[in-house]
Amino acid sequence: MFKQLVSSGSPWEPVVGYSRAVRAGNLIFVAGTTASGPDGSALFPGDVYAQAREVYKRIGAALQAAGATLQDVTMTRHYVVDISQWEDIGRAHGEVFGEIRPVTSMVEVKRLIDPALLVEIEAIAVVSSEKE
């Protein structure tokens, strides 16, 4: 089976041993993604909507590198540090996926790797044909 690793260029990928995304056949799995800058600090501190929008852009870029688009997303999963902010995250999700309508979940967690990061998002996509 065809397998492709997609890197975001993060310095943590080789240290931790992960990829931003992995394409295995016609499935693409995008790792938990946050809105952190090149130095690891959070972008848009205090603004969960802006962080979510940034994450969806990054997920889109990872999918493109793996031969897919946001249209191919079938599942998203959100880890949020304050579930009371679900409407802002949901609004951002709806702006990107309103017509696509993947299955989704939103789970409150105690914290993320940086306290200024408010949301981490994963995605799974299915493309129509396996790249050989």
HUMOWO-V418387 format. One record per pair of residues at least 24 apart in sequence whose C-alpha atoms are under 8 Angstrom apart, sorted by the first residue. I is the first residue (numbers start at 0). J is the second residue. Records with the same first field share a line. If there is no record, write none. Layout:
I = J, J
This chain:
0 = 24, 131
1 = 129, 130, 131
3 = 65
5 = 61, 64, 65
6 = 61
7 = 61
9 = 37
19 = 61
20 = 61, 62, 65
21 = 65
22 = 65
24 = 129, 130
25 = 125, 126, 127, 128, 129, 130
26 = 123, 124, 125, 126
27 = 62, 65, 123, 124, 125, 126
28 = 121, 122, 123, 124
29 = 58, 61, 62, 121, 122, 123
30 = 120, 121, 122
31 = 119, 120, 121, 122
32 = 57, 58, 119, 120, 121
33 = 116, 118, 119, 120
34 = 116, 119
35 = 116
40 = 113, 115
41 = 113, 115, 116
42 = 116
44 = 115, 116
45 = 115, 117
46 = 117
47 = 84, 87, 88, 117, 118
48 = 87, 88, 90, 91
50 = 116, 117, 118
51 = 88, 91, 92, 118, 119, 120
52 = 91, 92
54 = 119, 120
55 = 95
58 = 122
62 = 124
67 = 124, 126
69 = 96, 124
70 = 99
71 = 124, 125, 126
72 = 99, 101, 122, 123, 124, 125
73 = 100, 101, 102, 122, 123, 124, 125
74 = 101, 102, 103, 122, 123, 124
75 = 101, 102, 103, 104, 120, 121, 122, 123
76 = 103, 104, 105, 106, 120, 121, 122
77 = 103, 104, 105, 106, 118, 119, 120, 121
78 = 105, 106, 107, 108, 118, 119, 120
79 = 105, 106, 107, 108, 110, 117, 118, 119
80 = 107, 108, 109, 110, 111, 117, 118
81 = 107, 108, 117
82 = 106, 107
